[in-house]
Amino acid sequence: MTLSVCKYKDELPLRTITKIRNILTDLNILAVETGWKNSADGFYSVTVTIRNTNLATNGKGTTYEYALASAYAELMERLQNQAFFRLNYDLKEDALGYQGFYYAPDEQRIGREEFLNSNEEWSSIQINKTPRDFDVQELLKKWQQVSYEKVPADFIALPYLNINSGHISHIPIKMVSKMYMSNGMCAGNTTEEALVQGLSEVLERYVNMRILVDEITPPDIPVEYLKQHPIIYRMIQQIEQSGNFEVIMKDCSLGQGLPVVGVIFINKDDQSYFVKFGSHPIFAIAAERTLTELLQGQEVRDMMGVKEFVYRSPVDEDHENVLGILVNGSGYYPSRFFASKYSYDFTEFPSIEANSNRQLLEYLFSLIKGNGYQIFVRDNSFLGFPSFHIIVPGMSEIEQFFDIKPIDEYSQYNKVKEYIRNLPEITIEKTDEIIKFFGEIPYHNGSSIANILNLTIKKPLPWYYVRIDLFLSALHYWKGDFANAYYAFERFLDFSRRMQPGVFDRGLFNFYKCVRDYFGARADEMEEGDIVSLLSEFYPIPMVQGVINEFGSADRFFNVFGYLQCWQCEKCDYSEGCSYIEHEKVYKTLKEKYAEKLIEQATLSRLALP
């Protein structure tokens, strides 16, 4: 069977699925397959989740088999890169140091001065890109605060091989996680297949960023060209025939020969749109990936994440909007993106005669190197399924090395999470920091405190953990700021009325309104008897009395309702059914396996171009 028939995969999907299932079975890890979608012919997607955890990945493809293989391969990518734990889920100290290392057996401890004076290529690139008026020493001090974990050095660094030069660079993991997030993480049936996928993702994100920031208008791919690829053309027709929809394919090569395509899904009934990008050296594969990604986890007649077209969108240039697109795939695009006056002319994808992923990899290496970029790779295949992380400085960055604002925000975010986990030790100063933090960052009014902590807890939590605004109201009330407690509670009620009608039953919603009004009366320094007299005109007397009984003592507030005791599971009333315990089990299992296999990164030099 030719490589093109196998969609440029080095193994049939059922064999990929079987191999990964066997690896997970040997680790006593059970993955559950849920959320199958098939909203149009030739579009399949599925979610694979490790049982009793939030550790999940999505897969997509043109058949059930390819979608499932995609989901399992991404699970291996995330597990072996430890992406779940580095990017989402916090762990207690003894788990972090389990097996005698924090991230990998080959990690190194380095100090600020060592980093600053290093001749290694990655650090030199970053320092040379930093504006001259920056105090790099102070910048590195800020970088030390990015992660919540306490480590016995300024930085813990992992070795990456520079494919261009064959030299090793030790890159601080805090910088890797914040600057690149999951960009460039990859897995595949072979080393070459995985690296082709990873480099393609780097190119995809780079082009997406350039189009957003520089307001580039890529040209449409002509229908005549699409018809030369009948499978792709038929997939587009399948979507368009499902409703009053239009699908526009875009040449996103930037006029530089970059193998990237884009797709715009437009709902003509409500003027909403959804945009996706995809990349691969072979046009048919790039286009197929883009289209299947469009409908991953989606019902074509009820698309999630779509945005209403607004000519002057207020968030076109907003950093959070760009970040949302690059990380979550949803956000607003500048109006120029949809215009008919293009920034460059359409050019056909180069015709590549490739009989192996090795040849495709060489093509991508040459393309990226030819554009003046260096490629750093780390092999993380400790479970036996090829998995890597690729960094291309100047292309891969989601955040910049010297971008202080997101560094400071993330450092504060970690402090805030620590405070929230330890409400018994809360102080006025810590409370003020939490309130200030949420006052300065955008947050979704429907988010819960459990979302902030990345926890799933089956047991019902006290009311102030249910929504961020309720938590802020509780903090204000605890410190005696009844007026701001009232305003925060009203934000919660207003959002619930507008966006979540029916989530709370009428009796509970009325109780919440009574709490809000009690806070308002306390803000006006009314006597308790007067409060009862006033509120009982509108609420049942037992409800009013219940509110006063529960909320009367602000100083004992959290003791009355209870709280999470994270990292002290044996003391926490909510540990039963909390996802943390299972997360830690998976993490320790992975570290035990990692401790058995030290991967020599220098062996990647075999991939280097002549």
Phi, psi and omega per residue, in radians:
M1 nan 2.306 -3.094
T2 -1.285 2.786 -3.124
L3 -1.109 -0.631 -3.124
S4 -1.159 -0.655 3.107
V5 -1.116 -0.601 3.115
C6 -1.494 0.257 3.127
K7 1.022 0.629 3.114
Y8 1.026 0.615 2.973
K9 -1.814 2.519 -3.095
D10 -1.556 0.134 3.086
E11 -2.692 2.649 3.066
L12 -1.186 2.562 -3.019
P13 -1.040 -0.666 -3.131
L14 -1.118 -0.607 3.105
R15 -1.228 -0.652 3.065
T16 -1.061 -0.819 -3.136
I17 -1.044 -0.817 -3.114
T18 -1.088 -0.768 -3.130
K19 -1.059 -0.793 -3.095
I20 -1.222 -0.703 3.082
R21 -1.032 -0.695 3.127
N22 -1.135 -0.704 3.095
I23 -1.066 -0.802 -3.129
L24 -1.152 -0.667 3.118
T25 -1.071 -0.736 3.115
D26 -1.096 -0.412 3.117
L27 -1.627 0.037 -3.049
N28 1.031 0.645 3.085
I29 -1.939 2.201 3.131
L30 -1.854 2.174 3.077
A31 -1.776 2.351 -3.106
V32 -1.911 2.312 -3.103
E33 -1.736 2.108 -3.095
T34 -2.441 3.036 2.983
G35 1.169 0.601 3.103
W36 -1.077 2.346 3.074
K37 -2.244 2.455 3.065
N38 -2.631 1.156 -2.991
S39 -1.427 -0.135 3.040
A40 -2.657 2.662 -3.101
D41 -1.072 2.237 3.141
G42 1.545 0.121 3.115
F43 -2.177 1.971 -3.128
Y44 -2.258 2.501 3.053
S45 -2.621 2.743 -3.060
V46 -2.717 2.731 3.046
T47 -1.995 2.344 3.073
V48 -1.989 2.173 -3.065
T49 -2.217 2.356 3.014
I50 -1.242 2.231 -3.009
R51 -0.945 2.399 3.091
N52 1.152 0.386 3.108
T53 -2.359 3.068 2.971
N54 -1.710 0.181 -3.066
L55 -1.412 1.798 -3.005
A56 -2.490 2.643 3.040
T57 -2.384 2.758 3.139
N58 -1.929 2.639 3.074
G59 -2.346 2.687 3.131
K60 -2.517 2.754 3.134
G61 3.141 3.116 -3.122
T62 -1.572 -0.071 3.031
T63 -2.437 2.904 3.069
Y64 -1.008 -0.744 -3.061
E65 -1.123 -0.795 -3.120
Y66 -1.181 -0.628 3.106
A67 -1.122 -0.759 -3.115
L68 -1.217 -0.705 3.081
A69 -1.082 -0.673 3.108
S70 -1.078 -0.781 -3.128
A71 -1.140 -0.757 -3.139
Y72 -1.170 -0.689 3.122
A73 -1.122 -0.695 3.108
E74 -1.172 -0.588 3.075
L75 -1.081 -0.746 3.105
M76 -1.138 -0.668 3.081
E77 -1.022 -0.840 -3.086
R78 -1.238 -0.684 3.141
L79 -1.159 -0.810 -3.055
Q80 -1.317 -0.464 3.006
N81 -1.497 -0.026 -3.105
Q82 0.934 0.585 -3.054
A83 -1.127 -0.657 -3.139
F84 -1.003 -0.726 -3.016
F85 -1.524 -0.543 3.119
R86 -1.351 -0.519 -2.995
L87 -1.924 -0.347 -3.014
N88 -2.261 -0.879 -2.919
Y89 -1.884 2.157 3.131
D90 -1.419 2.757 -3.105
L91 -2.381 2.690 3.122
K92 -1.339 2.909 -2.914
E93 -1.070 -0.737 -3.081
D94 -1.213 -0.493 3.070
A95 -1.247 -0.700 -3.139
L96 -1.068 -0.675 -3.116
G97 -1.614 0.125 -3.101
Y98 -1.001 2.421 -3.131
Q99 1.238 0.187 3.027
G100 1.472 0.176 3.043
F101 -2.531 2.836 -3.099
Y102 -1.638 -0.782 -3.045
Y103 -2.148 -0.679 -3.103
A104 -2.795 2.656 -3.117
P105 -1.070 -0.411 -3.109
D106 -1.735 0.314 3.127
E107 -1.181 2.734 3.089
Q108 -2.261 2.543 3.069
R109 -1.621 2.254 3.116
I110 -2.343 2.622 3.116
G111 -1.684 2.976 3.140
R112 -1.054 -0.781 -3.104
E113 -1.130 -0.688 3.123
E114 -1.090 -0.737 3.105
F115 -1.121 -0.784 -3.078
L116 -1.116 -0.621 -3.080
N117 -1.711 0.121 -3.073
S118 -1.209 2.525 3.024
N119 -1.699 0.082 3.141
E120 -1.182 2.632 -2.915
E121 -1.209 -0.741 -3.076
W122 -1.116 -0.850 -3.131
S123 -1.111 -0.646 3.107
S124 -1.100 -0.724 3.113
I125 -1.044 -0.799 -3.083
Q126 -1.184 -0.764 -3.132
I127 -1.145 -0.676 3.133
N128 -1.193 -0.486 3.112
K129 -1.408 -0.298 -3.089
T130 -1.239 2.296 3.125
P131 -0.938 2.531 -3.034
R132 -1.093 -0.471 -3.087
D133 -1.442 0.053 3.111
F134 -1.461 2.437 2.972
D135 -1.520 1.767 -3.029
V136 -1.142 -0.567 3.081
Q137 -1.045 -0.824 3.129
E138 -1.154 -0.630 3.095
L139 -1.074 -0.755 3.135
L140 -1.169 -0.590 3.065
K141 -1.085 -0.686 3.099
K142 -1.146 -0.695 3.130
W143 -1.080 -0.538 3.121
Q144 -1.072 -0.469 -3.056
Q145 -1.561 -0.002 -3.007
V146 -1.127 -0.719 -3.087
S147 -1.716 2.643 -3.126
Y148 -1.317 -0.439 -3.029
E149 -1.301 2.597 3.091
K150 -1.704 2.136 -3.138
V151 -2.125 2.671 -3.046
P152 -1.429 0.684 3.127
A153 -2.893 2.905 3.064
D154 -1.083 -0.756 -3.138
F155 -2.496 2.613 2.919
I156 -1.879 2.188 -3.043
A157 -2.086 2.609 3.102
L158 -2.018 2.503 -3.139
P159 -1.348 2.341 3.022
Y160 -2.164 2.506 3.096
L161 -1.670 2.272 3.008
N162 -1.404 1.934 -3.100
I163 -1.094 -0.585 -3.110
N164 -1.126 -0.793 -3.003
S165 -1.836 -0.371 -3.057
G166 1.456 0.137 -3.118
H167 -1.687 2.648 3.102
I168 -1.566 2.414 2.958
S169 -2.131 2.362 3.075
H170 -1.687 2.007 -3.013
I171 -1.910 2.169 3.117
P172 -1.001 2.280 -3.052
I173 -1.132 -0.509 3.089
K174 -1.072 -0.691 3.133
M175 -1.262 -0.706 3.099
V176 -1.000 -0.850 -3.053
S177 -1.174 -0.727 -3.064
K178 -1.410 -0.705 -3.065
M179 -1.356 -0.617 -3.005
Y180 -1.989 -0.343 -3.110
M181 0.901 -2.209 -3.131
S182 -1.662 0.005 -3.095
N183 -1.067 2.207 -3.140
G184 1.597 -0.110 3.028
M185 -1.284 2.447 -3.040
C186 -2.725 2.807 3.058
A187 -2.654 2.706 -3.140
G188 -2.945 3.047 -3.105
N189 -1.153 -0.495 3.083
T190 -2.350 2.900 3.089
T191 -0.979 -0.809 -3.072
E192 -1.147 -0.748 3.124
E193 -1.070 -0.767 -3.138
A194 -1.087 -0.796 -3.081
L195 -1.202 -0.580 3.039
V196 -1.077 -0.754 3.125
Q197 -1.124 -0.752 -3.111
G198 -1.167 -0.771 3.108
L199 -1.141 -0.632 3.101
S200 -1.098 -0.708 3.110
E201 -1.127 -0.716 3.112
V202 -1.037 -0.794 3.118
L203 -1.101 -0.732 3.130
E204 -1.024 -0.865 -3.120
R205 -1.170 -0.664 3.134
Y206 -1.067 -0.835 3.140
V207 -1.119 -0.744 3.119
N208 -1.014 -0.804 3.117
M209 -1.070 -0.820 -3.120
R210 -1.046 -0.770 -3.121
I211 -1.104 -0.689 3.133
L212 -1.216 -0.905 -3.016
V213 -1.261 -0.709 -3.086
D214 -1.611 0.008 -3.139
E215 0.894 0.939 3.128
I216 -1.460 2.471 3.072
T217 -1.875 1.723 -3.134
P218 -1.293 2.598 -3.132
P219 -1.318 2.660 3.016
D220 -1.162 2.591 2.974
I221 -1.481 2.110 -3.067
P222 -1.026 2.558 3.123
V223 -1.034 -0.624 -3.131
E224 -1.063 -0.661 3.117
Y225 -1.225 -0.705 3.131
L226 -1.105 -0.616 -3.133
K227 -1.171 -0.330 3.051
Q228 -1.244 -0.199 3.130
H229 -2.149 1.382 -2.962
P230 -1.003 -0.577 3.124
I231 -1.135 -0.763 3.128
I232 -1.132 -0.784 -3.122
Y233 -1.082 -0.692 3.124
R234 -1.168 -0.657 3.103
M235 -1.095 -0.715 3.104
I236 -1.095 -0.762 3.129
Q237 -1.094 -0.661 3.115
Q238 -1.007 -0.735 3.136
I239 -1.211 -0.843 -3.059
E240 -1.122 -0.557 -3.123
Q241 -1.407 -0.048 -3.139
S242 -1.491 -0.095 -3.118
G243 3.039 -2.886 3.126
N244 -1.477 1.123 -3.010
F245 -2.026 2.690 2.992
E246 -2.257 2.419 3.091
V247 -2.075 2.151 3.140
I248 -2.019 2.173 3.076
M249 -1.674 2.387 -3.055
K250 -2.063 2.438 2.983
D251 -1.439 1.849 -3.076
C252 -1.869 0.613 -3.137
S253 -1.317 -0.158 -3.063
L254 1.075 0.276 -3.104
G255 1.269 0.240 -3.078
Q256 -2.043 0.167 3.139
G257 1.356 0.267 3.122
L258 -1.297 2.281 -3.021
P259 -1.415 1.184 -3.069
V260 -2.240 2.359 3.039
V261 -2.154 2.755 3.082
G262 -2.212 2.743 3.059
V263 -2.323 2.362 3.052
I264 -1.972 2.136 3.032
F265 -1.745 2.152 -3.126
I266 -2.118 2.226 3.018
N267 -1.661 1.904 -3.064
K268 -1.225 -0.333 -3.110
D269 -1.280 -0.617 -3.096
D270 -2.205 0.187 3.076
Q271 1.045 0.562 3.093
S272 -1.715 2.826 -3.113
Y273 -2.563 2.829 3.092
F274 -2.541 2.372 -3.043
V275 -2.153 2.403 3.046
K276 -2.385 2.661 3.076
F277 -2.131 2.704 3.075
G278 -2.652 2.735 -3.083
S279 -2.530 2.525 3.010
H280 -3.054 2.578 -3.137
P281 -1.047 -0.444 3.131
I282 -1.706 2.159 -3.046
F283 -0.969 -0.819 -3.064
A284 -1.038 -0.648 3.127
I285 -1.266 -0.751 3.120
A286 -1.048 -0.796 -3.123
A287 -1.164 -0.738 3.129
E288 -1.080 -0.771 3.130
R289 -1.088 -0.685 -3.128
T290 -1.134 -0.759 -3.114
L291 -1.215 -0.750 3.123
T292 -1.193 -0.585 3.057
E293 -1.104 -0.629 3.135
L294 -0.995 -0.717 -3.077
L295 -1.796 0.234 3.118
Q296 -1.128 2.092 -3.135
G297 1.221 0.270 -3.024
Q298 -2.024 2.705 2.872
E299 -1.856 2.129 -2.980
V300 -1.030 -0.493 -3.138
R301 -1.545 -0.037 3.141
D302 -2.568 1.126 -3.034
M303 -1.243 2.358 3.050
M304 -1.656 2.663 3.071
G305 1.417 0.036 3.128
V306 -1.221 2.706 3.116
K307 -2.131 2.478 3.078
E308 -1.317 2.337 3.117
F309 -1.164 2.206 3.072
V310 -2.332 2.155 -3.043
Y311 -1.029 -0.773 3.111
R312 -1.974 1.278 3.129
S313 -1.149 2.311 -3.106
P314 -1.209 -0.188 -3.079
V315 -2.047 0.264 -3.110
D316 -0.874 -0.783 -3.037
E317 -1.812 0.170 -3.087
D318 -1.261 2.342 -3.108
H319 -1.074 -0.693 -3.123
E320 -1.131 -0.599 3.094
N321 -1.138 -0.785 3.109
V322 -1.085 -0.773 -3.139
L323 -1.095 -0.714 3.119
G324 -1.062 -0.671 3.117
I325 -1.183 -0.796 -3.071
L326 -1.239 -0.566 -3.074
V327 -1.644 -0.785 -3.039
N328 -1.899 -0.180 3.061
G329 1.448 0.172 -3.091
S330 -2.340 2.348 3.109
G331 2.980 -3.114 -3.116
Y332 -1.588 2.525 3.066
Y333 -1.962 2.592 3.099
P334 -1.042 2.583 -3.138
S335 -1.005 -0.556 -3.124
R336 -1.085 -0.438 3.141
F337 -1.038 -0.555 -3.066
F338 -1.661 -0.022 -3.023
A339 -1.253 2.874 -3.121
S340 -1.689 -0.086 3.054
K341 -1.656 1.799 -2.963
Y342 -1.441 2.703 3.119
S343 -1.383 -0.346 3.105
Y344 -2.763 2.889 -3.095
D345 -1.457 2.641 3.063
F346 -1.140 2.391 2.999
T347 -2.314 2.475 3.131
E348 -1.176 2.625 3.006
F349 -1.004 2.487 3.061
P350 -1.097 2.484 3.114
S351 -1.444 1.917 -3.072
I352 -1.862 2.148 3.062
E353 -1.638 1.656 -3.091
A354 -2.120 2.242 3.103
N355 -1.809 0.029 -3.125
S356 -2.743 2.773 3.044
N357 -1.182 -0.420 3.054
R358 -1.056 -0.741 3.122
Q359 -1.177 -0.685 3.088
L360 -1.130 -0.674 3.129
L361 -1.126 -0.761 3.110
E362 -1.066 -0.664 3.109
Y363 -1.086 -0.798 -3.133
L364 -1.187 -0.720 3.071
F365 -0.974 -0.834 -3.100
S366 -1.131 -0.707 -3.137
L367 -1.090 -0.837 -3.085
I368 -1.241 -0.774 3.106
K369 -1.099 -0.670 3.137
G370 -1.142 -0.397 3.083
N371 -1.575 0.129 3.017
G372 1.585 0.330 -3.095
Y373 -1.912 2.695 3.063
Q374 -1.861 2.610 -3.046
I375 -2.075 2.077 3.098
F376 -1.893 2.348 -3.084
V377 -2.299 2.452 3.003
R378 -2.171 2.304 3.099
D379 -1.572 2.070 3.129
N380 -2.054 0.516 -2.991
S381 -1.434 0.808 -3.017
F382 -1.284 -0.239 3.071
L383 -1.633 -0.044 3.078
G384 1.688 0.077 3.058
F385 -2.016 2.145 -3.013
P386 -0.891 2.098 -3.100
S387 -2.590 2.394 -2.995
F388 -2.498 2.936 2.906
H389 -2.246 2.252 -3.107
I390 -1.963 2.350 3.057
I391 -2.189 2.206 3.040
V392 -2.098 1.638 -3.106
P393 -0.954 2.316 -3.078
G394 1.654 -0.296 3.085
M395 -2.062 -0.727 -2.944
S396 -1.379 -0.355 -2.933
E397 -1.117 2.251 2.913
I398 -1.592 -0.655 3.005
E399 -2.156 2.686 -3.127
Q400 -1.611 2.644 3.128
F401 -0.960 -0.637 -3.029
F402 -1.830 0.204 -3.115
D403 -1.456 1.680 -2.966
I404 -1.190 -0.673 -3.041
K405 -0.985 -0.937 3.114
P406 -1.152 -0.499 3.080
I407 -1.121 -0.839 3.132
D408 -1.101 -0.743 -3.125
E409 -1.097 -0.725 -3.116
Y410 -1.226 -0.637 3.084
S411 -1.087 -0.762 3.130
Q412 -1.176 -0.635 3.091
Y413 -1.017 -0.752 3.119
N414 -1.141 -0.673 3.084
K415 -1.123 -0.759 -3.122
V416 -1.079 -0.740 3.101
K417 -1.066 -0.692 3.123
E418 -1.095 -0.743 3.127
Y419 -1.119 -0.755 -3.093
I420 -1.114 -0.610 3.134
R421 -1.223 -0.302 -3.035
N422 -2.202 1.003 -3.134
L423 -1.056 -0.527 3.089
P424 -1.045 -0.405 -3.127
E425 -1.832 0.296 -3.095
I426 -1.164 2.509 3.088
T427 -2.227 2.933 3.091
I428 -1.031 -0.727 -3.116
E429 -1.109 -0.766 3.125
K430 -1.168 -0.674 3.092
T431 -1.041 -0.779 3.126
D432 -1.087 -0.651 3.114
E433 -1.131 -0.734 3.124
I434 -1.099 -0.824 -3.122
I435 -1.086 -0.751 3.134
K436 -1.106 -0.719 -3.129
F437 -1.039 -0.883 -3.110
F438 -1.245 -0.333 3.058
G439 -1.352 -0.281 -3.055
E440 -1.884 -0.243 -3.132
I441 -2.011 2.634 3.049
P442 -1.313 2.334 3.055
Y443 -2.405 2.671 -3.140
H444 -1.419 2.263 -3.085
N445 -1.136 -0.286 3.109
G446 -1.564 -0.018 -3.115
S447 -1.355 2.584 3.122
S448 -1.838 2.929 3.056
I449 -1.175 -0.568 3.059
A450 -1.078 -0.619 3.054
N451 -1.082 -0.749 -3.137
I452 -1.073 -0.670 -3.131
L453 -1.516 -0.029 -3.126
N454 0.988 0.807 3.136
L455 -2.124 2.527 2.927
T456 -1.927 2.136 -3.088
I457 -2.209 2.086 -3.058
K458 -1.301 -0.587 -3.115
K459 -1.284 2.379 3.136
P460 -1.014 2.318 -3.130
L461 -1.640 2.795 3.020
P462 -0.933 2.659 -2.972
W463 -0.964 -0.551 -3.044
Y464 -1.362 -0.131 3.025
Y465 -1.527 -0.172 -2.992
V466 -1.249 -0.644 3.125
R467 -2.473 2.644 3.140
I468 -1.081 -0.735 -3.136
D469 -1.098 -0.627 3.072
L470 -1.147 -0.686 3.120
F471 -1.124 -0.746 3.106
L472 -1.120 -0.685 3.086
S473 -1.065 -0.746 3.126
A474 -1.106 -0.714 3.124
L475 -1.118 -0.789 3.105
H476 -1.038 -0.756 -3.099
Y477 -1.158 -0.736 -3.135
W478 -1.033 -0.662 -3.120
K479 -1.525 0.042 3.066
G480 1.541 0.177 3.104
D481 -1.627 1.380 -3.006
F482 -1.194 -0.550 -3.130
A483 -1.119 -0.848 3.133
N484 -1.244 -0.468 3.016
A485 -1.086 -0.713 3.106
Y486 -1.097 -0.848 -3.079
Y487 -1.121 -0.705 3.124
A488 -1.147 -0.689 3.126
F489 -1.149 -0.661 3.122
E490 -1.159 -0.616 3.066
R491 -1.046 -0.745 3.107
F492 -1.068 -0.823 -3.111
L493 -1.134 -0.714 -3.132
D494 -1.101 -0.770 3.110
F495 -1.103 -0.727 -3.112
S496 -1.118 -0.687 3.112
R497 -1.117 -0.784 -3.014
R498 -1.392 -0.751 -2.932
M499 -1.895 -0.372 -3.059
Q500 -2.327 0.846 3.123
P501 -1.092 2.357 3.123
G502 1.605 -0.187 3.124
V503 -1.161 -0.741 3.113
F504 -1.840 2.340 3.129
D505 -1.194 2.820 -3.013
R506 -1.003 -0.719 -3.125
G507 -1.102 -0.779 3.132
L508 -1.172 -0.693 -3.134
F509 -1.118 -0.698 3.089
N510 -1.128 -0.655 3.088
F511 -1.074 -0.773 3.108
Y512 -1.062 -0.682 3.113
K513 -1.136 -0.635 3.109
C514 -1.145 -0.693 3.073
V515 -1.062 -0.822 3.121
R516 -0.967 -0.822 -3.082
D517 -1.227 -0.530 3.037
Y518 -1.123 -0.749 3.086
F519 -1.048 -0.731 3.134
G520 -1.105 -0.710 3.118
A521 -1.156 -0.687 3.077
R522 -1.090 -0.641 3.124
A523 -1.086 -0.578 3.124
D524 -1.539 0.146 3.051
E525 1.042 0.653 3.083
M526 -1.299 2.594 3.054
E527 -1.237 2.668 -3.066
E528 -1.026 -0.736 3.136
G529 -1.076 -0.683 3.121
D530 -1.200 -0.616 3.104
I531 -1.108 -0.801 3.132
V532 -1.056 -0.773 -3.122
S533 -1.074 -0.753 -3.117
L534 -1.225 -0.905 -3.042
L535 -1.179 -0.527 -3.120
S536 -1.233 -0.189 3.007
E537 -1.223 -0.414 -3.045
F538 -2.059 -0.437 -3.096
Y539 -2.144 2.672 3.080
P540 -1.028 2.467 -3.106
I541 -1.000 -0.726 3.104
P542 -1.048 -0.603 3.111
M543 -1.172 -0.802 -3.141
V544 -1.063 -0.781 -3.128
Q545 -1.153 -0.645 3.095
G546 -1.104 -0.703 3.101
V547 -1.092 -0.795 -3.120
I548 -1.133 -0.702 3.133
N549 -1.107 -0.682 -3.080
E550 -1.421 -0.542 -2.999
F551 -1.972 0.105 -3.050
G552 -1.174 -0.599 -3.071
S553 -1.828 1.638 -3.092
A554 -1.110 -0.610 -3.055
D555 -1.227 -0.380 3.129
R556 -1.851 0.310 -2.966
F557 -0.871 -1.025 -3.043
F558 -1.264 -0.488 3.083
N559 -1.161 -0.576 -3.130
V560 -1.207 -0.791 -3.022
F561 -1.617 -0.369 -3.138
G562 1.648 2.983 -3.062
Y563 -2.797 2.830 3.020
L564 -1.252 2.596 3.043
Q565 -2.238 1.232 -3.065
C566 -1.089 2.509 -3.089
W567 1.309 -0.069 3.047
Q568 -2.132 1.070 -3.000
C569 -0.994 -0.601 -3.106
E570 -1.176 -0.374 3.134
K571 -1.729 -0.297 -2.992
C572 -1.381 2.303 3.124
D573 -1.247 -0.188 -3.034
Y574 -2.010 0.232 -3.084
S575 -1.201 -0.544 3.112
E576 -1.210 2.073 -3.106
G577 1.526 0.067 3.081
C578 -1.470 2.394 -3.071
S579 -1.235 -0.282 -3.043
Y580 -1.034 -0.760 -3.054
I581 -1.025 -0.774 3.127
E582 -1.219 -0.627 3.084
H583 -1.031 -0.777 -3.113
E584 -1.139 -0.670 3.109
K585 -1.043 -0.800 3.136
V586 -1.103 -0.779 -3.117
Y587 -1.043 -0.806 -3.129
K588 -1.174 -0.634 3.077
T589 -1.066 -0.753 3.118
L590 -1.115 -0.726 -3.115
K591 -1.185 -0.608 3.075
E592 -1.069 -0.728 3.130
K593 -1.217 -0.692 -3.135
Y594 -1.109 -0.653 -3.120
A595 -1.102 -0.423 -3.120
E596 -1.420 -0.264 -2.995
K597 -2.348 1.782 3.050
L598 -1.557 2.061 -3.104
I599 -1.655 2.166 3.130
E600 -1.464 1.904 -3.034
Q601 -1.155 -0.441 -3.116
A602 -1.098 -0.367 -3.136
T603 -1.161 -0.297 3.094
L604 -1.176 -0.212 -3.136
S605 -1.076 -0.310 3.100
R606 -1.106 -0.346 -3.121
L607 -1.492 -0.195 -3.010
A608 -1.073 2.579 3.085
L609 -1.294 2.593 3.096
P610 -1.181 nan nan
